[in-house]
Amino acid sequence: MTTRIAQTVQDVPTPAGSARVHWHHAPRARLVLALGHGAGGGIEARDLGALAADLPTDGVTVALVEQPWRVAGRKVAPAPKALDEAWRALWPALAEPGLPVVAGGRSAGARVACRTAGELGAAAVLALSFPLHPPGKPEKSRAEELTGAGVPTLVVQGARDPFGRPEEFPPGTEPVAVPHGDHGFAVPKKADVTQEEALGVITYAVRTWLRTIGN
Protein backbone atom coordinates (compact mmCIF):
# COMPACT_ATOMS: atom_id res chain seq x y z
CA MET A 1 0.00 0.00 0.00
CA THR A 2 1.37 3.42 -0.97
CA THR A 3 1.78 5.89 1.88
CA ARG A 4 0.02 9.18 1.18
CA ILE A 5 2.31 12.13 1.94
CA ALA A 6 0.53 15.15 3.41
CA GLN A 7 1.46 18.41 1.70
CA THR A 8 0.88 21.97 2.88
CA VAL A 9 1.98 25.39 1.65
CA GLN A 10 3.08 28.19 3.97
CA ASP A 11 3.80 31.81 3.07
CA VAL A 12 6.50 33.37 5.24
CA PRO A 13 7.25 37.11 5.35
CA THR A 14 10.87 38.21 4.79
CA PRO A 15 12.53 41.60 4.22
CA ALA A 16 12.47 40.84 0.48
CA GLY A 17 8.79 39.88 0.36
CA SER A 18 6.96 36.63 1.01
CA ALA A 19 8.79 33.34 0.68
CA ARG A 20 6.80 30.16 0.19
CA VAL A 21 7.48 26.82 1.86
CA HIS A 22 6.04 23.68 0.28
CA TRP A 23 5.93 21.10 3.03
CA HIS A 24 6.04 17.37 2.30
CA HIS A 25 5.32 15.90 5.72
CA ALA A 26 6.76 12.64 7.00
CA PRO A 27 4.19 10.60 8.96
CA ARG A 28 6.70 10.16 11.81
CA ALA A 29 9.30 12.83 11.22
CA ARG A 30 12.71 12.84 12.86
CA LEU A 31 14.31 15.54 10.66
CA VAL A 32 13.39 18.46 8.44
CA LEU A 33 15.30 18.83 5.18
CA ALA A 34 14.93 22.39 3.86
CA LEU A 35 15.85 22.80 0.20
CA GLY A 36 16.24 26.04 -1.71
CA HIS A 37 16.23 26.27 -5.48
CA GLY A 38 18.79 27.64 -7.91
CA ALA A 39 19.09 31.02 -9.59
CA GLY A 40 17.83 29.70 -12.91
CA GLY A 41 14.78 27.75 -11.78
CA GLY A 42 12.44 26.89 -8.97
CA ILE A 43 11.32 24.03 -6.79
CA GLU A 44 10.17 22.07 -9.85
CA ALA A 45 13.79 20.94 -10.40
CA ARG A 46 13.96 17.17 -10.92
CA ASP A 47 16.27 16.49 -7.98
CA LEU A 48 14.20 18.52 -5.51
CA GLY A 49 11.04 16.79 -6.65
CA ALA A 50 12.60 13.35 -6.36
CA LEU A 51 13.76 13.99 -2.80
CA ALA A 52 10.39 15.43 -1.75
CA ALA A 53 8.69 12.31 -3.08
CA ASP A 54 11.15 9.82 -1.59
CA LEU A 55 12.28 11.00 1.83
CA PRO A 56 9.06 11.44 3.85
CA THR A 57 8.58 7.66 3.92
CA ASP A 58 11.97 7.49 5.69
CA GLY A 59 11.07 9.92 8.45
CA VAL A 60 12.29 13.12 6.80
CA THR A 61 9.91 16.02 6.27
CA VAL A 62 11.01 17.92 3.16
CA ALA A 63 10.46 21.67 2.92
CA LEU A 64 10.92 23.04 -0.60
CA VAL A 65 11.55 26.76 -0.24
CA GLU A 66 10.70 29.34 -2.88
CA GLN A 67 12.71 32.51 -2.49
CA PRO A 68 10.69 35.77 -2.58
CA TRP A 69 11.90 36.71 -6.05
CA ARG A 70 10.37 33.53 -7.47
CA VAL A 71 7.14 33.96 -5.51
CA ALA A 72 6.87 37.48 -6.94
CA GLY A 73 7.30 36.17 -10.48
CA ARG A 74 10.63 37.83 -11.17
CA LYS A 75 13.02 36.07 -13.54
CA VAL A 76 16.35 37.25 -12.18
CA ALA A 77 17.68 36.29 -8.76
CA PRO A 78 18.91 39.06 -6.47
CA ALA A 79 22.41 39.33 -5.01
CA PRO A 80 23.64 36.61 -2.63
CA LYS A 81 23.23 38.95 0.36
CA ALA A 82 19.49 39.28 -0.33
CA LEU A 83 19.10 35.51 -0.73
CA ASP A 84 20.82 34.96 2.62
CA GLU A 85 18.63 37.57 4.35
CA ALA A 86 15.45 35.91 3.14
CA TRP A 87 16.71 32.47 4.20
CA ARG A 88 17.52 33.77 7.68
CA ALA A 89 14.07 35.31 7.98
CA LEU A 90 12.23 32.13 7.05
CA TRP A 91 14.42 29.83 9.13
CA PRO A 92 12.20 30.02 12.26
CA ALA A 93 9.33 28.59 10.20
CA LEU A 94 11.56 25.68 9.16
CA ALA A 95 12.60 25.06 12.77
CA GLU A 96 9.07 25.47 14.18
CA PRO A 97 8.28 21.71 14.11
CA GLY A 98 10.96 21.35 16.79
CA LEU A 99 13.10 18.89 14.83
CA PRO A 100 16.73 19.12 13.70
CA VAL A 101 16.88 21.01 10.39
CA VAL A 102 19.26 20.04 7.61
CA ALA A 103 19.80 23.04 5.35
CA GLY A 104 20.29 22.47 1.66
CA GLY A 105 19.47 23.31 -1.88
CA ARG A 106 20.66 23.12 -5.42
CA SER A 107 23.20 25.46 -7.01
CA ALA A 108 22.62 28.98 -5.60
CA GLY A 109 20.40 27.43 -2.93
CA ALA A 110 23.29 25.23 -1.83
CA ARG A 111 25.52 28.30 -1.52
CA VAL A 112 22.93 30.00 0.70
CA ALA A 113 22.75 26.91 2.93
CA CYS A 114 26.54 26.75 3.26
CA ARG A 115 26.93 30.45 4.04
CA THR A 116 24.30 30.47 6.79
CA ALA A 117 24.45 26.98 8.31
CA GLY A 118 26.63 27.80 11.28
CA GLU A 119 24.81 30.90 12.46
CA LEU A 120 21.37 29.33 12.06
CA GLY A 121 22.23 26.10 13.83
CA ALA A 122 21.65 23.75 10.92
CA ALA A 123 22.30 20.11 11.77
CA ALA A 124 24.02 19.53 8.42
CA VAL A 125 24.11 20.79 4.82
CA LEU A 126 23.06 19.06 1.62
CA ALA A 127 24.66 20.68 -1.43
CA LEU A 128 23.13 19.60 -4.75
CA SER A 129 24.98 20.74 -7.89
CA PHE A 130 27.17 23.09 -5.89
CA PRO A 131 28.49 25.74 -8.33
CA LEU A 132 32.16 25.38 -7.45
CA HIS A 133 33.10 27.92 -10.12
CA PRO A 134 31.53 29.65 -13.13
CA PRO A 135 31.67 27.45 -16.25
CA GLY A 136 35.12 27.56 -17.81
CA LYS A 137 36.58 29.61 -14.96
CA PRO A 138 38.00 27.18 -12.39
CA GLU A 139 40.24 29.92 -11.02
CA LYS A 140 37.14 31.65 -9.58
CA SER A 141 36.56 28.99 -6.95
CA ARG A 142 33.78 29.13 -4.35
CA ALA A 143 35.24 26.22 -2.40
CA GLU A 144 35.59 28.33 0.76
CA GLU A 145 31.80 28.64 1.03
CA LEU A 146 31.48 24.86 0.94
CA THR A 147 34.34 23.99 3.26
CA GLY A 148 33.38 26.79 5.64
CA ALA A 149 29.87 25.49 6.33
CA GLY A 150 31.08 24.16 9.69
CA VAL A 151 28.65 21.24 9.84
CA PRO A 152 28.51 17.77 8.21
CA THR A 153 28.07 18.33 4.49
CA LEU A 154 27.07 16.06 1.63
CA VAL A 155 27.74 17.17 -1.94
CA VAL A 156 25.94 15.48 -4.83
CA GLN A 157 27.33 16.50 -8.21
CA GLY A 158 26.72 15.60 -11.83
CA ALA A 159 29.71 13.90 -13.47
CA ARG A 160 29.67 16.44 -16.30
CA ASP A 161 28.56 19.54 -14.41
CA PRO A 162 30.25 22.56 -16.06
CA PHE A 163 30.09 24.40 -12.73
CA GLY A 164 32.43 21.81 -11.21
CA ARG A 165 32.90 18.11 -11.85
CA PRO A 166 33.22 15.81 -8.81
CA GLU A 167 36.97 15.38 -9.25
CA GLU A 168 37.50 19.15 -9.05
CA PHE A 169 36.28 19.44 -5.46
CA PRO A 170 38.77 19.93 -2.62
CA PRO A 171 39.84 17.08 -0.33
CA GLY A 172 37.34 16.39 2.43
CA THR A 173 34.24 17.04 0.34
CA GLU A 174 34.14 13.78 -1.68
CA PRO A 175 31.02 14.44 -3.75
CA VAL A 176 28.62 11.68 -4.69
CA ALA A 177 28.92 11.55 -8.49
CA VAL A 178 25.77 11.20 -10.57
CA PRO A 179 26.83 9.37 -13.77
CA HIS A 180 26.50 11.51 -16.92
CA GLY A 181 24.59 14.19 -14.99
CA ASP A 182 24.82 17.85 -15.96
CA HIS A 183 24.12 20.82 -13.66
CA GLY A 184 20.43 19.90 -13.57
CA PHE A 185 21.26 16.16 -13.24
CA ALA A 186 19.90 15.54 -16.73
CA VAL A 187 21.51 12.59 -18.49
CA PRO A 188 21.78 12.10 -22.28
CA LYS A 189 19.42 9.59 -23.85
CA LYS A 190 22.44 7.66 -25.15
CA ALA A 191 23.92 7.28 -21.63
CA ASP A 192 24.18 3.86 -20.04
CA VAL A 193 21.93 5.00 -17.18
CA THR A 194 18.37 6.24 -17.44
CA GLN A 195 17.12 9.49 -16.00
CA GLU A 196 15.23 7.54 -13.36
CA GLU A 197 18.38 5.63 -12.40
CA ALA A 198 20.33 8.87 -12.10
CA LEU A 199 17.72 10.29 -9.75
CA GLY A 200 17.87 7.03 -7.83
CA VAL A 201 21.58 7.63 -7.19
CA ILE A 202 20.66 10.98 -5.63
CA THR A 203 17.79 9.76 -3.46
CA TYR A 204 19.69 6.71 -2.24
CA ALA A 205 22.79 8.73 -1.31
CA VAL A 206 20.80 11.41 0.49
CA ARG A 207 18.51 8.96 2.30
CA THR A 208 21.49 6.91 3.51
CA TRP A 209 23.41 9.98 4.65
CA LEU A 210 20.46 11.52 6.49
CA ARG A 211 20.14 8.37 8.58
CA THR A 212 23.48 9.31 10.15
CA ILE A 213 22.41 12.84 11.07
CA GLY A 214 21.28 13.36 14.63
CA ASN A 215 22.12 9.82 15.70
Secondary structure, DSSP 4 states (H G I P E B T S, - for coil): -PPPPEEEEEEEEETTEEEEEEEEE-TT-SEEEEEE--TT--TT-HHHHHHHHHGGGGTEEEEEEE-HHHHTT-SS---HHHHHHHHHHHHHHHHTTSS-EEEEEETHHHHHHHHHHHHHT-SEEEEES---S-TT-TTS--HHHHHTS-S-EEEEEETT-TT--GGGSPTTT-PEEETT--TT----TTSSS-HHHHHHHHHHHHHHHHTTTT-
